Amino acid sequence: MPRIDAVASDYLDRVTIVAVAGRSTPDASALKVGDWFSPERLLWGYDDGIWDLYGVVGQPVAFLISGDDHVVGSWFGGQSEQQIREVLDLLVAAEG
C-alpha cells in the first residue's frame, strides 16, 4: 500500500484507487489508514465479501478494473513503484 500511495497522486485525475480491507475488523483496519496510505489519495473501505467475489486468498493483492468493470490485470505480492506506474499507464492508455 505505501508504494501504491506513493504513485497515486500522479494518477488522481485518471484512476480511482480503492483499498479494500477484509479478514480483520473495520476498527482494526481503520487504524492502518494514515500509516499505510493517505485517505486523501486512496479511497478505502472494509468488505469481506469482495475477497470472495475476486477469489482473494491472501494479501497483498491488487486488481486493475476498467471503467466498464472488467478485470484487466492483477498481481499478488508487492510491486516496485516503477512496476505500478507501468500497469497504471497501460490501464490509462486502454481507457483512452
N, C-alpha and C positions, 0 to 999 in steps of 0.2 A: 504493500500500500504506500509506503513512503516514496518509492520510485514512481509509481503512477501519479501520486500527488505532485511530485516534482515537475512532471511534464504537463500536468493538467491545465495550468494557466495558459499554455501556448495553444490550447485547443478549445477553450471555453466557448468561442463563438461557432464552433463546428461540430463538437462532440459532447454529448452529455455522459458524464462518468458517474456511475452509481455503485456504491459499495453496499453489498447486502450481507449482513451478518446472520449467522444461524448456528444451531447446535450449541448454544450457550443460553444466555438470558438477555432480554433487551437492556436491563440495567448494566450488566457486565460489559456488554458491547458498547453502550454509550460512554463508558469510562475510557474507552480506547480512542474515541473521536477526539481529535486535537493532538493526540500523541502519534497516531499513525497517519493521519491526513487532516487537511483543512476542510471543515464543513462549508467554507465559502467557495471551494473549487469542486468538491465532490458531494453529490447527494448521497444520503445513506439511509438505511433502514434495517429492520430486523424481520426475517421471514424464513422460517424453517421449510416452508412449502416450496420455495424456489430451489432449494437443494434437490428435492425430489424431481421437480419439473425438468431440471437440466442434468440430472443424474450425477450430481456432485458427490464424491465420496471422501473428499479431503480438501484441505486448503494449503496454500493459496491457489486459487484457480481464477481465471479471467475468461470472459466471453465477450466477443465483439458482435453486437447485434445491430443490424442495419435499421434505417428509418422505417422500413416496412416489416420489421420484426423477424427477420431471418438471421440465424446464427451464421456469421460469415467467417468466424475464426474463434479459436480458443487456445489457451495454454494452461498447463499445470506447472506450478512452481514459479520461482522468481525469474524475472527477466531484467536485463540491464535497461537503463533509460534509453539507450540507443535502439534496442530491440522494440521497446514500447513505442517509441516515436515512429519507427518503420511501419509497424502494423497499424497505428493510428493514421499515418499518412495514406496507407493503402485504403483504409476504410473511408477516409475523407474523399479520396480520388474516386472511389466506387460510387459514392453518393452523388458526385458531380456537383 
